[in-house]
Amino acid sequence: MSDLVTNAISVLREKGLRITEQRKAILEVLSRANAPISAEENHARLSKHSCDLVTVYRCLEQFVKAGVVELGVRENGTKVYCFGHGDGHHHHLTCRKCGNSERVDVCMKEELEEIARGHGYQEVTHVMEVFGVCPSCC
């Protein structure tokens, strides 16, 4: 079991969530992913009969709420998930052609929250991703 999974399990336990074999398996798939993946992609990488797709969706949403997994979005609107790696919130730069995704350690969280507060919003969150064509595909 990877350190990412072990740490995630500790946080989930602290938040009062049961640690099931399905949750462990979903976390393991995320830990091996080279880029953010969708619930469907996570489900497809699980061993056969581990759990159904609905369970994967529910678990991933619980992981996001618990703060052990980060939510992103593809250009087509598909939600994708990845570990935050314990060193802060981040975003991704994703190639439109090959799908390669690179971590970008820049976030305008404070600026975005200030704008939202200026409009009267509270409990602000955001999902921001950047898309383009990578050097290999140009």
KOLDRENSE-687911 format. One record per residue (C-alpha): residue in three letters; x, y, z. Coordinates in steps of 0.1 Angstrom, whole numbers, plus 2048, in hexadecimal, padded with zeros to 3 digits. Layout:
N
Ala | X | Y | Z
...
end
This chain:
138
Met | 800 | 800 | 800
Ser | 80E | 822 | 7F6
Asp | 815 | 83E | 80E
Leu | 7FA | 853 | 7FD
Val | 7E0 | 838 | 804
Thr | 7EC | 832 | 827
Asn | 7E9 | 858 | 82F
Ala | 7C7 | 85A | 81E
Ile | 7BA | 83D | 833
Ser | 7C6 | 84E | 853
Val | 7B4 | 86F | 849
Leu | 794 | 85C | 83F
Arg | 794 | 84A | 861
Glu | 799 | 86B | 873
Lys | 77A | 878 | 860
Gly | 766 | 85B | 86C
Leu | 764 | 848 | 84B
Arg | 766 | 822 | 84B
Ile | 783 | 813 | 838
Thr | 776 | 7F8 | 820
Glu | 788 | 7E3 | 807
Gln | 776 | 7F6 | 7EC
Arg | 783 | 817 | 7F9
Lys | 7A6 | 80A | 7FC
Ala | 7A5 | 7FD | 7D8
Ile | 798 | 81E | 7CA
Leu | 7B4 | 830 | 7DD
Glu | 7CE | 818 | 7D0
Val | 7C3 | 81E | 7AC
Leu | 7C6 | 844 | 7B2
Ser | 7E9 | 83F | 7C0
Arg | 7F5 | 82E | 7A1
Ala | 7E5 | 846 | 788
Asn | 7FE | 85D | 776
Ala | 7E3 | 878 | 771
Pro | 7C1 | 880 | 77F
Ile | 7A8 | 865 | 775
Ser | 782 | 864 | 773
Ala | 76C | 84D | 788
Glu | 766 | 837 | 76A
Glu | 78C | 834 | 764
Asn | 791 | 82B | 788
His | 776 | 811 | 786
Ala | 785 | 802 | 767
Arg | 7A7 | 7FE | 779
Leu | 798 | 7EC | 797
Ser | 79A | 7C6 | 798
Lys | 77A | 7B6 | 78B
His | 75D | 7B6 | 7A4
Ser | 76F | 7CE | 7BD
Cys | 751 | 7E5 | 7BD
Asp | 738 | 7F5 | 7A6
Leu | 73C | 817 | 795
Val | 723 | 828 | 7AC
Thr | 739 | 81E | 7CA
Val | 757 | 82D | 7B8
Tyr | 744 | 84E | 7B3
Arg | 738 | 850 | 7D7
Cys | 75A | 848 | 7E5
Leu | 76D | 861 | 7D0
Glu | 754 | 87C | 7DA
Gln | 759 | 872 | 7FF
Phe | 77F | 874 | 7FA
Val | 77C | 897 | 7EC
Lys | 767 | 8A2 | 809
Ala | 780 | 893 | 821
Gly | 79C | 8A5 | 810
Val | 7B1 | 887 | 806
Val | 7AA | 88A | 7E0
Glu | 7A8 | 8A8 | 7CA
Leu | 78D | 8AE | 7B0
Gly | 795 | 8BA | 78D
Val | 782 | 8BD | 76D
Arg | 78A | 8B4 | 749
Glu | 782 | 8CC | 72D
Asn | 763 | 8B7 | 724
Gly | 756 | 8BB | 748
Thr | 760 | 898 | 755
Lys | 769 | 899 | 77A
Val | 78C | 88B | 781
Tyr | 79D | 882 | 7A1
Cys | 7C1 | 881 | 7AE
Phe | 7D4 | 881 | 7CF
Gly | 7DE | 8A3 | 7DB
His | 800 | 895 | 7E5
Gly | 7FE | 8A6 | 807
Asp | 810 | 8C5 | 7FC
Gly | 7F4 | 8DC | 7F4
His | 7D8 | 8E2 | 7DA
His | 7E2 | 8E1 | 7B6
His | 7D5 | 8E1 | 793
His | 7DE | 8D0 | 772
Leu | 7E8 | 8D9 | 74F
Thr | 7D9 | 8C0 | 737
Cys | 7E0 | 8B9 | 712
Arg | 7C1 | 8B9 | 6FC
Lys | 7D1 | 8A0 | 6E4
Cys | 7E2 | 885 | 6F8
Gly | 7D2 | 88B | 71A
Asn | 7F4 | 88F | 72C
Ser | 7EF | 8A2 | 74C
Glu | 809 | 8B5 | 760
Arg | 806 | 8C3 | 783
Val | 807 | 8E9 | 786
Asp | 80F | 8F5 | 7A9
Val | 7FE | 917 | 7A4
Cys | 7DC | 921 | 7B2
Met | 7CA | 941 | 7B3
Lys | 7B4 | 936 | 7D0
Glu | 7B7 | 956 | 7E5
Glu | 7B0 | 96C | 7C7
Leu | 792 | 957 | 7BD
Glu | 784 | 956 | 7E0
Glu | 788 | 97C | 7E4
Ile | 774 | 981 | 7C3
Ala | 759 | 969 | 7CF
Arg | 757 | 97A | 7F1
Gly | 753 | 99B | 7DF
His | 735 | 98D | 7CE
Gly | 727 | 981 | 7F0
Tyr | 730 | 95C | 7EC
Gln | 73A | 946 | 809
Glu | 749 | 923 | 80D
Val | 75B | 927 | 7EB
Thr | 76C | 90B | 7D9
His | 77A | 908 | 7B6
Val | 785 | 8F0 | 79B
Met | 79D | 8FE | 782
Glu | 7B0 | 8EC | 767
Val | 7C5 | 8F8 | 749
Phe | 7C3 | 8E8 | 727
Gly | 7DA | 8EB | 708
Val | 7EF | 8D7 | 6F0
Cys | 80F | 8C9 | 6FF
Pro | 831 | 8CD | 6EE
Ser | 831 | 8A8 | 6E4
Cys | 810 | 8AD | 6D1
Cys | 819 | 8CE | 6C1
end
